[in-house]
Amino acid sequence: MVRDPYKYFRIEARELLEQLGKGLLDLEKGAAGPELMPQLLRLAHTLKGAARVVKQIEISECAHALEEVLTPFRETPAALPCQDIDEVLRILDVIGGRVAALALPAEDAPAAPARPVVEEAFRTVRADVGEMDALIEGIAETHTQIKALKRGFGSLERARVLADLLAQQQSPRHHGEGARATLAGRSHALAEELGTLLAGLEQDLVASTDRVERELHQLRDAAEQLRLLPVETLFTSLERTVRDAARTLGRAAVFESRGGEVRLDAHILAVLQGALLQLVRNGVAHGIEPAAERRAAGKPEEGRVTLGVARSGRHIIFSCSDDGRGVDLEAVRRAAQRKGLPPAEIRNLGASGLLDLLLRGGISTSDTVTELAGRGIGLDLAREAAERLGGKLNISSQAGKGTLITLAVPLSVASLDALLVEAAGVVTAIPLEGVRHTLRMTAADIVQTAQGQSVVHQDSVIPFAPLSRILRQDSAAARHDRPWSAIVVQGTQGAAVIGVDRLLGAANIVFRPLPEFSALSAIVAGAWLDAEGNPQLMLEADGIIGEANRAQAANADAAAHRISILVIDDSLTTRMLEKSILESAGFEVGLATSAEEGLEAARAGRYALFLVDVEMPGMDGFTFVEQVRADPGLRDTPAILITSRNSAADLQRGKDVGAQRYIVKSEFDQREFLEHIRQLVA
């Protein structure tokens, strides 16, 4: 095997370039704090040092050039001229090209490309997809072997019983005197020793197997997560594409995104990257108008290209929209005529038909061929990527308002937070995004309406159905007049209250969709593996609600007041974790990404509790609590500080500023966390 001396350098360099590029774009749009420039300088210095270690002098010199450009603006990052930002981005491209060239043998390496090659990142930054598949399959097979080993415990137990019988039969009281008695005594001693050995062996095997099974479960979860990448991995390159396209055309445009926390198979992201780049580039080239035209239309001079990512059933939907002029339908007609389509057919086409022509490929509404438009291949690439993944591309447009292109692809592997429940002995998962409340109900809470069994929840009558009935596990003799653990499930079709036997808690699961023709297709979104490697069902919220509505329809508009809690944390991961825990416990959750934003939200809304991170850019959590205590309208609202800082001085300062609780993240316990909250908001 040929040794690759740059394997780890490429990985580190790509990550550093990604952070540098994102930081520069944040700086350009004014979304950066005073700490950003020192951070960029540290990243450039780290890259320079790493390049020197692997003797890549040219990359090291480029990194040094970055430092030279940025250093004068260490204290005043906002003063960095636009042309200097362009120069830094150009240097990053050069470094990216040289890093990409390191992936090839030296004698075969071409001249460094102008833009970095990023395809390899999806396969090597985390792990090779094929190797991860083999690892996951091997772990699943090991689980199967352990289950077979467990079945052998019965035989082991039987052997121990036989040893006991042998000991009894060989007891001296069953034999005569003399040699027979001596032989029997020895046999009895050996049998006793055998019994003791088998009992110890059984105990050791059970304990060892349980430990191995736990470790393998954790390893399998880690391996499956390694295969998945957050969609936001693509956002920096998409934002850069919008920026570069707008500057090339002399227009002003910004990139916005949502849904970046969705985690998908790295293979899907690798295929979609080029398609999404084409879509956002088209949004600028064909949608965003020049500043004068936007002013005349009463629009902001700066256009917006937005990419949203969301899961819908068994598909992931990528929605790319712009607020530009919309598709010029007459230009599509002219382009179709130039391509040679029959004039009669073209004249009879309406708006939807003309838009469909764009998706067929080879048609461009641009009158001239430029670097960005005019060849009619942008949508071709997006359509081919969708078809390659078994998906579909759709387009809609409104004159003067903009264009929306949706790219829907079926899920292969995805990760999400889910609530695990048990009903009639069957364990299933319900995505937390569809879980609004969990309840404990008695038979008296279930009312009989004209539509069937229902529950009055937050002043609305919502259909009730046992999950066992929805899964067709319900027997005629099953009792429904009993206490229930229940879940309020919310979806696009409304809401339903679902009765289950037990709530098993929240978990992050990696699931795979089932074939379209599988049974219960409207209810089941996919399957996941439990701790023993057994496949379990993941349910679809809309499918559950649809089944409940077939038996009893009701309006599910829940509008009553819930206890509201404001979560203030600059970490998206922490905000979403706390939000999911609180919502699954029945609380309304507001979110703020900084203490300043949280203080504004606290004064504008009504919250029963504040959950505040300590270490945040700008105002920290201690200062936030001090500000709250000084505000007559907020001073009685309890606050909990959540932080990784656990020194005695920090704990004391938390008490001094007036926080009711101080929770250290390394000691976080979900049950205690919720108990603290219930005590404070009671």
C-alpha positions in Angstrom: 0.0 0.0 0.0 1.3 3.4 -1.0 1.8 5.7 2.1 -0.2 8.9 1.9 1.9 11.5 3.8 -0.8 14.2 3.4 -3.9 12.3 4.5 -4.4 14.1 7.8 -3.1 17.4 6.5 -5.8 17.4 3.8 -8.5 16.8 6.4 -7.2 19.5 8.7 -6.6 22.0 5.9 -10.1 21.6 4.5 -11.6 22.2 7.9 -9.5 25.3 8.4 -10.4 26.6 5.0 -14.1 26.0 5.7 -13.9 28.0 8.9 -11.8 30.8 7.3 -14.3 31.1 4.4 -17.3 31.2 6.7 -15.7 33.7 8.9 -14.8 36.0 6.0 -18.4 35.8 4.7 -19.8 36.6 8.2 -17.4 39.5 8.4 -18.5 40.9 5.0 -22.2 40.8 5.9 -21.6 42.4 9.3 -22.6 39.3 11.3 -19.3 39.0 13.2 -18.2 40.1 16.7 -14.9 41.6 17.7 -13.5 38.1 18.5 -13.8 37.0 14.9 -10.6 38.6 13.5 -8.3 37.1 16.2 -10.0 33.7 15.5 -9.3 34.1 11.8 -5.7 34.9 12.5 -5.4 31.8 14.7 -6.8 29.7 12.0 -4.4 31.1 9.4 -1.5 30.6 11.8 -2.5 27.0 12.4 -2.8 26.3 8.7 0.7 27.8 8.2 2.2 25.7 10.9 0.5 22.5 9.6 1.7 23.2 6.1 5.3 23.6 7.3 5.1 20.2 9.1 4.3 18.4 5.8 6.8 20.7 3.9 4.2 22.4 1.8 6.1 25.7 1.6 3.8 27.3 -1.0 0.7 26.7 1.1 2.6 27.9 4.2 3.5 31.1 2.3 -0.1 31.6 1.2 -1.3 31.2 4.8 1.4 33.8 5.8 -0.1 36.1 3.1 -3.5 35.7 4.8 -1.9 36.9 8.1 -0.3 39.8 6.4 -3.7 41.0 5.0 -5.7 40.4 8.2 -3.3 41.5 10.9 -3.7 45.3 10.5 -7.4 44.9 11.2 -7.1 42.7 14.4 -8.7 45.4 16.5 -11.1 46.9 13.9 -12.4 43.9 11.8 -15.3 46.0 10.5 -12.8 48.3 8.7 -11.5 45.5 6.5 -11.9 46.9 2.9 -14.0 44.9 0.4 -11.0 44.5 -1.9 -9.1 42.9 0.9 -11.9 40.4 1.6 -11.8 39.6 -2.2 -8.0 39.0 -1.9 -8.3 36.7 1.2 -11.0 34.7 -0.6 -8.8 34.4 -3.6 -5.9 33.2 -1.5 -8.2 30.6 0.1 -9.1 29.4 -3.4 -5.4 29.0 -4.2 -4.7 27.1 -1.0 -7.8 24.9 -1.6 -6.6 24.1 -5.1 -3.1 23.1 -3.8 -4.6 21.0 -1.0 -6.8 19.2 -3.6 -3.8 18.5 -5.8 -2.1 16.7 -2.9 -4.7 14.0 -3.3 -3.0 12.9 -6.5 0.5 11.3 -6.9 3.1 13.9 -7.4 3.9 12.9 -10.9 0.3 13.0 -12.0 -0.8 16.1 -10.2 -2.1 18.8 -12.6 -1.7 22.5 -12.1 -3.7 23.6 -9.0 -7.3 24.4 -9.9 -8.7 27.9 -9.3 -11.3 26.5 -6.9 -10.9 23.8 -4.3 -12.0 20.3 -5.1 -14.4 19.4 -2.3 -15.9 16.0 -3.4 -13.3 14.0 -1.5 -14.3 15.7 1.7 -17.5 13.8 1.9 -15.6 10.5 1.8 -12.5 11.2 3.9 -13.2 13.9 6.4 -15.4 11.4 8.4 -14.9 7.9 6.9 -15.2 6.0 3.7 -18.9 5.3 3.1 -18.2 1.7 1.9 -16.1 0.9 4.9 -18.7 2.3 7.3 -21.4 0.2 5.6 -19.2 -2.9 6.1 -18.6 -1.9 9.7 -22.3 -1.4 10.4 -23.2 -4.7 8.8 -20.5 -6.5 10.8 -21.8 -5.1 14.0 -25.3 -6.2 13.2 -24.1 -9.7 12.4 -22.2 -9.7 15.7 -25.4 -8.9 17.5 -27.0 -11.9 15.8 -24.2 -14.1 17.0 -24.6 -12.9 20.5 -28.3 -13.7 20.4 -27.4 -17.2 19.3 -24.9 -17.4 22.2 -27.6 -16.4 24.6 -29.8 -19.2 23.4 -27.0 -21.6 24.5 -27.4 -20.4 28.1 -30.3 -22.8 28.3 -28.0 -25.7 27.5 -25.5 -24.5 30.0 -28.2 -24.3 32.7 -29.2 -27.9 31.8 -25.6 -29.1 32.2 -25.5 -27.6 35.6 -28.7 -29.4 36.6 -27.2 -32.7 35.3 -24.1 -32.1 37.4 -26.4 -31.7 40.4 -28.1 -35.0 39.7 -24.7 -36.8 39.2 -23.6 -35.5 42.6 -26.8 -36.8 44.2 -26.4 -40.3 42.5 -22.8 -40.6 43.5 -23.4 -39.7 47.1 -21.8 -42.3 49.5 -25.2 -43.1 50.9 -26.2 -44.9 47.7 -23.2 -47.3 47.7 -21.8 -50.1 49.9 -18.7 -50.0 52.0 -15.1 -50.2 50.9 -13.8 -49.4 47.4 -17.2 -48.6 46.0 -17.8 -46.1 48.7 -14.3 -44.5 48.1 -15.0 -44.3 44.3 -18.4 -42.8 44.9 -16.9 -40.2 47.2 -14.4 -39.2 44.6 -17.1 -39.0 41.9 -19.2 -37.0 44.2 -16.3 -34.5 44.8 -15.7 -34.2 41.0 -19.4 -33.7 40.3 -19.5 -30.9 43.0 -16.5 -29.3 41.4 -18.1 -29.5 38.0 -21.3 -27.9 39.3 -19.3 -25.1 40.8 -17.3 -24.5 37.7 -20.4 -24.5 35.5 -22.2 -22.1 37.8 -19.3 -19.7 37.7 -18.9 -20.1 33.9 -22.6 -19.3 33.4 -22.3 -16.1 35.6 -19.2 -14.9 33.8 -20.6 -15.6 30.3 -23.8 -13.7 31.1 -22.0 -10.7 32.5 -19.4 -10.6 29.7 -22.0 -11.0 27.0 -24.1 -8.2 28.4 -21.0 -5.9 28.5 -20.1 -6.8 24.9 -23.6 -6.1 23.8 -23.7 -2.7 25.4 -20.4 -1.8 23.9 -21.4 -3.0 20.4 -24.7 -1.0 20.6 -22.7 2.2 21.4 -20.2 1.4 18.6 -23.0 0.8 16.1 -24.6 4.1 17.0 -21.3 5.9 16.7 -20.6 4.2 13.3 -24.0 5.1 11.9 -23.7 8.7 13.1 -20.2 9.0 11.4 -21.8 8.1 8.1 -24.2 11.1 8.4 -23.3 14.7 7.9 -25.3 17.9 8.7 -26.7 19.7 5.6 -25.1 22.9 6.9 -21.8 21.3 5.7 -22.8 22.7 2.3 -23.9 26.2 3.4 -20.6 27.9 3.3 -19.9 26.9 -0.3 -23.5 27.9 -1.3 -23.1 31.3 0.4 -19.8 31.8 -1.4 -21.4 30.9 -4.7 -24.2 33.5 -4.2 -21.7 36.1 -3.3 -19.4 35.5 -6.2 -22.3 35.3 -8.8 -23.7 38.6 -7.5 -20.4 40.4 -7.7 -19.7 39.1 -11.2 -23.1 40.4 -12.4 -22.8 43.7 -10.4 -25.7 42.9 -8.2 -26.4 42.7 -4.5 -27.6 39.4 -3.0 -27.3 37.5 0.3 -27.7 33.8 1.0 -30.1 32.6 3.8 -30.5 29.1 5.0 -32.6 27.0 7.4 -32.7 23.3 8.3 -29.0 22.9 8.4 -29.2 20.6 11.4 -30.8 17.9 9.3 -28.3 15.0 9.1 -28.1 12.9 5.9 -26.1 10.2 4.2 -22.8 11.7 3.0 -23.5 10.1 -0.4 -26.6 12.1 -0.8 -24.9 15.4 0.1 -22.0 14.6 -2.3 -24.5 14.1 -5.2 -26.6 17.1 -4.3 -23.8 19.6 -3.8 -23.4 20.4 -7.5 -27.1 20.6 -8.0 -27.6 23.0 -5.2 -24.7 25.2 -6.4 -26.5 25.4 -9.7 -29.8 26.3 -8.1 -28.5 29.2 -6.0 -26.4 30.4 -8.9 -29.5 30.4 -11.1 -31.3 32.3 -8.4 -28.8 35.2 -8.8 -28.3 35.0 -12.5 -31.9 34.6 -13.6 -33.8 36.0 -10.6 -32.1 38.9 -8.7 -32.6 42.1 -10.6 -30.0 45.0 -10.7 -30.3 47.5 -7.9 -32.0 50.2 -10.0 -34.7 47.7 -11.2 -35.3 46.5 -7.6 -35.7 50.1 -6.4 -38.2 50.9 -9.1 -40.2 47.8 -8.1 -40.2 48.9 -4.4 -37.8 46.1 -3.3 -34.7 46.3 -1.2 -31.6 46.7 -3.3 -30.2 43.6 -1.8 -31.8 40.4 -3.2 -32.2 37.2 -1.2 -31.6 33.6 -2.2 -32.9 31.2 0.4 -32.3 27.4 0.8 -34.5 25.5 3.1 -34.1 21.9 4.1 -36.9 19.8 5.7 -38.0 16.2 6.0 -41.4 15.3 4.6 -42.4 11.7 5.1 -39.9 9.6 3.3 -38.3 12.5 1.4 -36.0 15.4 2.1 -37.1 18.6 0.5 -34.6 21.2 -0.6 -36.4 24.4 -1.4 -34.4 27.1 -3.2 -36.2 30.4 -3.6 -35.3 34.0 -4.6 -37.2 37.3 -4.3 -36.3 38.3 -7.9 -38.3 39.1 -11.0 -39.6 35.6 -11.6 -39.3 33.5 -14.8 -39.8 35.4 -18.0 -42.4 33.1 -19.7 -42.2 34.9 -23.0 -38.4 34.4 -23.0 -39.1 30.7 -22.4 -41.3 30.7 -25.5 -38.6 32.4 -27.6 -36.0 30.0 -26.4 -38.3 27.0 -27.2 -38.8 28.4 -30.7 -35.0 28.7 -31.2 -34.6 25.2 -30.1 -37.0 24.1 -32.8 -40.1 23.0 -30.9 -43.4 23.1 -33.0 -44.8 26.7 -32.9 -48.4 25.4 -32.4 -47.3 23.4 -29.4 -45.5 26.4 -27.9 -48.5 28.7 -28.4 -50.8 26.3 -26.5 -48.6 26.1 -23.5 -49.7 27.9 -20.3 -47.4 29.0 -17.4 -47.0 25.5 -16.0 -46.3 24.0 -19.4 -43.6 26.6 -20.1 -42.0 26.0 -16.7 -42.0 22.3 -17.4 -40.0 23.1 -20.6 -37.3 24.6 -18.5 -37.0 21.3 -16.5 -36.7 19.3 -19.7 -33.3 20.9 -20.3 -31.4 22.7 -23.0 -33.5 25.9 -22.6 -32.1 29.2 -21.2 -33.9 32.5 -20.8 -30.6 34.4 -21.0 -30.1 36.1 -24.4 -26.3 35.9 -24.1 -23.9 33.2 -23.1 -21.9 34.2 -20.0 -19.9 32.3 -17.4 -23.0 32.1 -15.2 -25.9 31.6 -17.7 -27.0 31.1 -21.3 -26.2 27.5 -22.0 -29.4 26.0 -20.5 -27.5 23.3 -18.5 -28.0 24.6 -14.9 -31.4 23.0 -14.4 -30.2 20.0 -16.3 -27.6 19.3 -13.7 -30.1 19.7 -10.9 -32.6 17.4 -12.6 -30.0 14.8 -13.3 -28.9 14.8 -9.6 -32.5 14.4 -8.5 -33.1 11.5 -10.9 -29.9 9.9 -9.9 -31.2 9.7 -6.3 -34.7 8.7 -7.4 -36.0 12.2 -6.7 -37.8 14.9 -8.6 -37.4 18.6 -9.4 -40.3 21.1 -9.5 -40.5 24.8 -10.3 -43.0 27.5 -9.6 -42.7 31.2 -10.3 -44.6 34.5 -9.8 -43.9 37.5 -11.9 -42.2 40.2 -9.8 -42.1 38.0 -6.7 -39.5 35.4 -7.4 -39.0 31.7 -8.2 -39.2 28.6 -6.1 -37.4 25.4 -7.1 -37.9 22.3 -5.0 -35.7 19.2 -5.1 -37.2 16.2 -3.4 -35.1 13.1 -2.8 -36.0 9.9 -1.0 -34.2 9.3 2.2 -31.6 6.5 2.3 -30.3 7.0 5.8 -31.0 9.9 8.2 -30.7 10.7 11.9 -33.4 12.4 14.0 -34.6 12.8 17.6 -37.5 10.6 18.4 -39.7 9.6 21.4 -39.7 5.8 22.0 -42.9 4.3 23.1 -44.3 0.8 23.8 -47.8 -0.4 22.9 -49.1 -4.0 23.1 -45.5 -5.2 23.4 -44.3 -3.4 20.3 -41.6 -0.7 20.6 -41.9 2.2 18.1 -40.4 5.6 17.6 -42.2 8.9 16.8 -40.2 11.8 15.5 -39.9 14.5 18.2 -40.7 17.1 15.6 -44.3 15.7 15.6 -44.6 15.3 19.4 -46.2 18.3 21.1 -47.1 16.9 24.6 -47.0 13.8 26.7 -49.9 13.2 29.1 -51.1 10.9 31.8 -54.8 10.2 31.3 -57.5 8.2 33.1 -60.6 6.7 31.4 -62.6 9.7 32.6 -60.5 12.0 30.4 -61.7 10.2 27.3 -65.1 11.5 26.1 -67.5 9.9 23.6 -68.5 12.3 20.9 -70.5 11.8 17.7 -67.2 11.1 15.9 -66.0 8.5 18.5 -63.6 8.6 21.4 -62.0 12.0 21.9 -60.0 14.0 24.4 -60.5 17.7 25.3 -57.0 19.1 25.2 -56.3 22.8 25.5 -60.0 23.7 24.8 -60.0 21.6 21.6 -61.7 18.3 21.0 -59.0 16.0 19.5 -59.5 12.3 18.4 -58.1 9.7 20.7 -56.9 6.3 19.5 -54.7 3.6 21.1 -51.5 3.1 19.2 -52.1 -0.7 19.4 -55.3 -0.1 17.3 -53.4 2.0 14.8 -50.7 -0.7 14.5 -53.4 -3.3 14.2 -52.2 -5.0 17.4 -55.4 -4.4 19.2 -57.5 -7.4 20.2 -61.3 -7.4 20.7 -60.8 -8.1 24.4 -58.4 -5.2 25.0 -59.5 -2.8 27.7 -59.5 0.9 26.8 -61.2 2.0 30.1 -57.9 2.2 31.9 -55.2 4.8 32.6 -53.0 5.8 29.6 -49.7 7.3 28.9 -50.6 9.5 26.0 -48.9 11.6 23.3 -50.3 14.7 21.5 -49.1 14.2 18.0 -49.1 17.2 15.6 -48.8 17.1 11.9 -49.9 18.8 8.7 -53.4 17.1 9.0 -54.0 18.4 12.5 -53.5 16.6 15.8 -54.4 13.4 17.6 -54.0 12.0 21.1 -52.4 8.6 21.0 -52.6 6.2 23.9 -49.5 4.0 24.7 -48.6 1.6 27.5 -45.2 3.2 28.3 -43.1 6.2 27.3 -39.5 4.9 27.0 -37.8 8.3 26.6 -36.2 10.4 23.9 -33.3 9.1 21.7 -31.5 10.0 18.6 -32.0 7.2 16.1 -30.6 6.4 12.7 -33.4 5.2 10.5 -33.9 3.9 6.9 -37.2 4.2 5.0 -39.2 1.2 4.0 -40.1 0.4 0.4 -43.1 2.3 -1.0 -45.1 -0.9 -1.4 -44.6 -2.1 2.2 -47.6 -2.7 4.5 -48.7 0.2 6.8 -47.0 2.6 4.3 -49.1 5.5 5.4 -48.1 5.0 9.1 -44.5 3.8 8.9 -41.8 6.1 7.8 -38.9 3.7 8.3 -37.1 1.3 10.5 -34.3 1.5 13.1 -32.3 -1.0 15.1 -32.7 -1.4 18.9 -30.0 -2.3 21.4 -30.1 -6.0 20.3 -30.1 -5.2 16.6 -33.7 -5.9 16.1 -35.5 -3.8 13.5 -38.2 -1.5 15.0 -40.7 0.8 13.4 -40.4 4.6 13.1 -43.9 6.1 12.6 -44.9 9.1 10.6 -46.9 11.8 12.5 -49.3 12.5 9.5 -49.9 8.8 9.1 -50.8 8.4 12.8 -53.1 11.4 12.6 -54.7 10.1 9.4 -55.5 6.8 11.0 -57.0 8.4 14.1 -59.1 10.8 11.9 -60.5 7.8 10.0 -62.2 6.7 13.2 -63.0 10.1 14.7 -62.4 13.4 13.1 -62.0 16.6 15.1 -60.5 20.0 15.0 -57.0 19.9 16.3 -56.3 23.6 16.6 -54.7 23.7 20.1 -54.4 27.3 21.2 -54.6 27.3 25.0 -51.8 28.7 27.1 -48.9 26.5 28.1 -46.1 27.2 30.5 -43.4 29.1 28.4 -39.7 28.8 29.0 -37.0 30.9 27.2 -33.8 29.1 26.3 -30.8 31.4 25.7 -27.7 29.8 24.3 -25.4 30.6 21.3 -25.0 26.9 20.5 -27.5 25.5 18.1 -27.0 22.0 19.4 -27.7 23.0 23.0 -30.7 25.0 22.1 -32.3 22.1 20.1 -31.5 19.6 22.8 -33.0 21.7 25.6 -36.0 22.5 23.3 -36.7 18.9 22.5 -36.5 17.9 26.2 -38.8 20.7 27.3 -41.3 20.2 24.5 -41.5 16.5 25.2 -42.2 17.4 28.8 -45.1 19.6 27.7 -43.6 23.1 27.8 -43.7 25.9 25.3 -40.2 26.9 24.3 -38.8 30.2 23.1 -35.3 30.4 21.7 -32.6 33.2 21.7 -29.1 32.9 20.4 -27.6 35.6 22.6 -28.2 37.3 26.0 -29.1 40.6 24.2 -31.7 38.8 22.1 -32.9 36.9 25.1 -33.4 40.1 27.1 -35.4 41.6 24.3 -37.6 38.5 24.0 -38.1 38.4 27.8 -39.4 41.9 27.8 -41.7 41.3 24.9 -43.2 38.0 26.0 -44.4 36.2 29.1 -42.0 33.4 30.3 -42.2 31.4 33.5 -38.5 30.6 33.5 -35.2 31.5 31.8 -32.5 28.8 30.9 -29.3 30.7 30.3 -25.9 29.7 29.1 -23.0 31.5 30.9 -20.4 31.8 28.2 -21.8 33.7 25.2 -20.4 36.3 22.9 -21.2 39.8 24.1 -23.3 39.8 27.3 -22.7 36.6 29.3 -25.3 34.7 31.4 -24.3 36.3 34.7 -24.9 39.8 33.3 -28.2 38.6 31.8 -29.5 37.5 35.2 -28.3 40.8 36.8 -30.2 42.7 34.1 -33.4 40.6 34.8 -33.2 41.1 38.5 -32.9 44.9 38.0 -36.0 45.0 35.8 -39.2 45.4 37.8 -41.2 43.4 35.2 -38.8 40.5 35.1 -37.2 40.3 38.6 -39.6 37.6 39.9 -39.0 35.3 36.9 -36.7 32.4 38.0 -33.5 31.7 36.0 -31.3 28.6 35.7 -27.7 29.0 34.6 -26.4 26.1 32.5 -22.6 26.0 31.8 -19.5 23.9 31.6 -17.8 26.2 34.2 -17.9 24.5 37.6 -15.4 26.4 39.8 -16.5 27.5 43.3 -16.2 31.1 42.2 -18.5 30.6 39.3 -21.1 28.8 41.5 -20.9 31.6 44.0 -21.3 34.3 41.4 -24.4 32.5 40.0 -25.9 32.7 43.5 -24.9 36.3 43.9 -26.5 37.5 40.7 -29.8 35.8 41.7 -29.9 32.5 39.7 -32.2 29.9 41.3 -30.2 27.0 40.0 -26.7 26.4 38.5 -26.4 23.3 36.4 -23.0 22.0 35.1 -23.2 20.5 31.7 -20.9 17.6 32.5 -23.2 16.6 35.3 -26.4 17.1 33.3 -29.2 14.7 34.2 -32.5 15.0 32.2 -34.7 13.8 35.0 -33.2 16.2 37.6 -33.2 19.0 35.0 -37.0 18.7 34.5 -37.6 18.3 38.2 -35.8 21.6 38.9 -37.9 23.3 36.2 -41.2 21.9 37.5 -40.4 23.1 41.0 -39.5 26.6 39.9 -42.6 27.0 37.6 -45.1 25.3 39.9 
